[in-house]
Amino acid sequence: MNLAHWLERAALLHPQRPAIAHGQAVWANYAEFALRVKHWAAALRAGGVGPGERVALFMANCPEYLVALWGTWWAGAVAVPVNAKLHPRELAWIVGHSGSRLVVSEAGRHAELRAALAEASLAAVLAEPHALPGPAAPPLGVPAARDEADAAWLFYTSGTTGRPKGVTLAARQLRWCTMAYLASVQSVAPGDVMLHPAPLSHGGGLYHLPYVLQAGLNVVPASGGFDGAECLDLAAHWRNASFFAAPTMVRRFVDAARERAQERGGQRPEGLATIVYGGGPMYLADIEEALAVVGPHFAQIYGQGESPMTITVLTRHVINDAAQPNHRERLASVGVAQSMVEVSIRDARGGALPAGERGEVCVRGDVVMQGYWNDAAATAAAIRDGWLYTGDVGSLDADGFLTLLDRSKDLVVSGGSNIYPREVEEALLTHPQVAEVAVIGRRDEEWGEVVVAYVVARGPAAADLAAALDTHCLAHIARFKRPKLYRFVTELPKNHYGKVLKTTLREWEAARGEAAGSAPEGATP
């Protein structure tokens, strides 16, 4: 199966429906979208890109991105979406590892990309999104024949702990990912709207698939990225609009909505359907504030590139059911298994653990990746006996709700006791002077590790804030879990998708050596 058949079908059934908008203007209806894709596919073929070959998409969000993506599929080739914020040398590594024949990027970047590719002795051809990637040719009439197990999307992980790995997703995975959204997150009807403020190169980009399948409208913000006020305006203009947002984006959207409400006498945002959040921890205090300011428009998903956007879901219904006795506990969870997967908590030997026990989160189903591109050893380590081992630590309650504790590598072992940083972060975020926080472990000769909290304060950090936070922690969590050190910083290091880089925090901590001692500190240099 070639996913491009979805676009072919939508164009036949709904040729005049708007397919892509740029800001508040329609950029193409479905007939126009399909025709542009056919021309793109023909140009790929004329330029020597055949079925199964890779095309790297290295550009910011724009309408042409979707043409290049679907044109790649229509031609039977494999899309390799790459974060447009990466360094040219990082792109060159991905191009070399994936064997991409073509790189699509803005013309203004071609000089630096050509230099990086030449430095790596790579012969990939550069194209730009506003022009065909090869000689003009008659449009390719029908999508190339592809098997459902053939690679379609090669997603490179963010690489926060080393070189990124290429997650191989075939049409089968993308099809079931789409079905999971429609069955577990929300239904989509012709004309429904999906905004794309998050990078199309990442997991959120997969959320345009249900809207093409169902002849909905995909809207690329005019800014090409995320701006809270712009999203408010686009939702009000297009109506019944949804979008995906990382937790950091949700916080910024809530700030924009609060400011807009103050200007308009408390009026809540208009035109919103669902804001799907995921891609990092959403703390209880943050989602409660979001519901109070924005309203009942939130759903949460948990997934990773290896099982894209598809492991669990916390639906709008559950989030908004405040009368449920365990509502706050469920709100702090990541929900229940999505309809296309099974979720299990397993111990170090691979045995299933009962409800309430903590272990590694595992998932299986047809949405799980084919494997890592050209990396059989990593694939065998990640997929065992049919289960994908996510590397996340969590527990399932008796009703099947999954609570994530941390990445297994982030676990802090102090004095023989396991400390999950997220528990400490949740406690600290309930203090009114804490805007953001990230907790890591620091090596300690006596205890093995001690807890260190990197804190972004609301306003200037008072001289006694460390002591106040220590007292606050003692009122909320066990004494042995509280931080021994507080580091006050103006911002936390994050990758291009907004995830906090705890590897960087550990590097900062290691660079401090032994000078810091073990008593709570008031501020960092």
Secondary structure as GFF3:
##gff-version 3
##sequence-region A 1 525
A	DSSP	alpha_helix	4	13	.	.	.	ID=ss1
A	DSSP	beta_strand	18	22	.	.	.	ID=ss2
A	DSSP	beta_strand	25	29	.	.	.	ID=ss3
A	DSSP	alpha_helix	30	46	.	.	.	ID=ss4
A	DSSP	beta_strand	54	57	.	.	.	ID=ss5
A	DSSP	alpha_helix	63	74	.	.	.	ID=ss6
A	DSSP	beta_strand	78	81	.	.	.	ID=ss7
A	DSSP	alpha_helix	88	98	.	.	.	ID=ss8
A	DSSP	beta_strand	102	104	.	.	.	ID=ss9
A	DSSP	three_ten_helix	107	109	.	.	.	ID=ss10
A	DSSP	alpha_helix	110	119	.	.	.	ID=ss11
A	DSSP	beta_strand	125	127	.	.	.	ID=ss12
A	DSSP	beta_strand	151	156	.	.	.	ID=ss13
A	DSSP	beta_strand	166	170	.	.	.	ID=ss14
A	DSSP	alpha_helix	171	180	.	.	.	ID=ss15
A	DSSP	pi_helix	181	185	.	.	.	ID=ss16
A	DSSP	beta_strand	193	195	.	.	.	ID=ss17
A	DSSP	three_ten_helix	203	208	.	.	.	ID=ss18
A	DSSP	alpha_helix	209	213	.	.	.	ID=ss19
A	DSSP	beta_strand	217	220	.	.	.	ID=ss20
A	DSSP	alpha_helix	228	238	.	.	.	ID=ss21
A	DSSP	beta_strand	241	245	.	.	.	ID=ss22
A	DSSP	alpha_helix	247	263	.	.	.	ID=ss23
A	DSSP	beta_strand	272	277	.	.	.	ID=ss24
A	DSSP	alpha_helix	284	294	.	.	.	ID=ss25
A	DSSP	beta_strand	298	304	.	.	.	ID=ss26
A	DSSP	beta_strand	307	314	.	.	.	ID=ss27
A	DSSP	alpha_helix	316	320	.	.	.	ID=ss28
A	DSSP	alpha_helix	327	331	.	.	.	ID=ss29
A	DSSP	beta_strand	336	337	.	.	.	ID=ss30
A	DSSP	beta_strand	342	346	.	.	.	ID=ss31
A	DSSP	beta_strand	359	364	.	.	.	ID=ss32
A	DSSP	beta_strand	371	372	.	.	.	ID=ss33
A	DSSP	alpha_helix	376	382	.	.	.	ID=ss34
A	DSSP	beta_strand	383	384	.	.	.	ID=ss35
A	DSSP	beta_strand	387	396	.	.	.	ID=ss36
A	DSSP	beta_strand	402	407	.	.	.	ID=ss37
A	DSSP	three_ten_helix	408	410	.	.	.	ID=ss38
A	DSSP	beta_strand	412	414	.	.	.	ID=ss39
A	DSSP	beta_strand	417	419	.	.	.	ID=ss40
A	DSSP	alpha_helix	421	429	.	.	.	ID=ss41
A	DSSP	beta_strand	434	444	.	.	.	ID=ss42
A	DSSP	beta_strand	448	457	.	.	.	ID=ss43
A	DSSP	alpha_helix	465	474	.	.	.	ID=ss44
A	DSSP	three_ten_helix	479	481	.	.	.	ID=ss45
A	DSSP	beta_strand	485	488	.	.	.	ID=ss46
A	DSSP	alpha_helix	502	511	.	.	.	ID=ss47
###
